[in-house]
Amino acid sequence: MRTHRWTTLGGVVAMLLTTIAPLTLLTTSAVATSVGATSIGATVAAPPATSAACPKDAKDTGPATCLLRAGTGGGDQPLPRVTAGRGPLTARDLQEAYRLPADWLGGGQSVAVVTPYDNPEAGDELAEYRKANGMPPCDADFPCFKKINQRGGDTPPAASPAWAVHSSVGLQLAAAACPNCKLLLVQADDPSLASMAAAVDQAAARGATAVVPMWGVAEYDGQNALAAHFDHAPTTVVAPSGVGFNSGGRQILPTAYPSVIAVGGTQLYRDPATARGWNESAWRDTASGCSMYAPRPAWQPAGACGSRRTVADVAAVASADTPIQVYSTSLGGWGTAAGTPVAAAFIAGVYGLAGTDSATPAGKRLYAASQYLNDIVAGSNGACGGGRICTAVRGYDGPSGMGTPNGTGAF
């Protein structure tokens, strides 16, 4: 039996320090990216522009809110790794930036990624990503990938190339945080909240340590009827926070449910002039704000939202200016991804890496362990008079929650 340990200098240090489709499928409006500069003046070329990675046809989107962005550009070869400034980030970059002991932990844990429709190439894409990032393959010795439908069967739902990149990104970002975790792809029949709920139930029934749905649905009156499907402690359900500050006065589901860890997005790039070696701020397009219907969980302090749920709880990189490198057939090979689903999938992997089996709610653990988080104190996603609900400040704030991972101690 082969022993799987992915050894990196960043992982060893962390162990000591802590216990989008093809262009025809993309929307026509690309998100502009800028040339990055570190505080010591080094610059690199801007990463490829990203566009919405969901179907343009409303009938193929259903009630879903499109949150993922993706860009082409690499083909058969991974994009160049950036050693200073901004650029597509690799698994090694993420482990170093967030001080994750990824080579030592995660054995026996599993992370489930929930997406709508089938991605026939998901396993091959994951294999390519793992190979390029020095991770052990998912093979007979290490069976670390399985795909099921929302009823737990092997017959996949209909395929959708426009949605396929969501599973590519979800699996690869979870693996980036936890190379030794087993990965389960649960493919829902469609992008409805009801199908998502059934898929999350199935993932929890399979014993997943963490589950991450890769899309969201706008809040609505009567949403509490499905809330129990996203409360499966000790399985942790994490979800992307969405796009923008207080968009329409509604947050998205399942993020707004009190039992779910809401994940916001940051901008992250190398900066040797900082003590951490990385510069991180709240992403201008991440979501935050007050739920219209969901109550505030007991573990979240009262703030601007009063008795209602505040988004977000925690964060990780999601900016289109500092995207993640991914491999997807829908992108023609190597490309980039951005958006809060990127951050949510990565955080799900961090929960898998931590492997905490506790009766204490994941949110309560998170809010009580600020020493194991990077406090984000720069950046904003809206105009709220400088208030912490849309501006990154010391301690809790809406865009970045309690902060970003600094090891696994908060998870």
Secondary structure, DSSP 4 states (H G I P E B T S, - for coil): --------HHHHHHHHH-----TTTS-S-PBP----B-TT--B-PPPPPBEE-S-SSHHHHTTEEP--EEEEEEETSPPPPPSSBS-PBPHHHHHHHTT--TTTS-TT-EEEEEEESB-TTHHHHHHHHHHHTTPPP-SSSS--EEEEETTS-SS---B-HHHHHHHHHHHHHHHHH-TTSEEEEEEESSSSHHHHHHHHHHHHHTT-SEEEES-EEE--TTGGGGGGGG-BTTBEEEEE--BSBTGGG--EETTTSTTSEEEEEEEEEE-TTSSSSEEEEE-TTB-BEEEEEEEPPTTSPP-TTTTEEEE-SEEEE--TTSPEEEEEGGGTEEEEEESHHHHHHHHHHHHHHH----SS-HHHHHHT-GGGEEPP-S-BSS-STT-TTTB--SS-BTTTBT-EESSSTT-
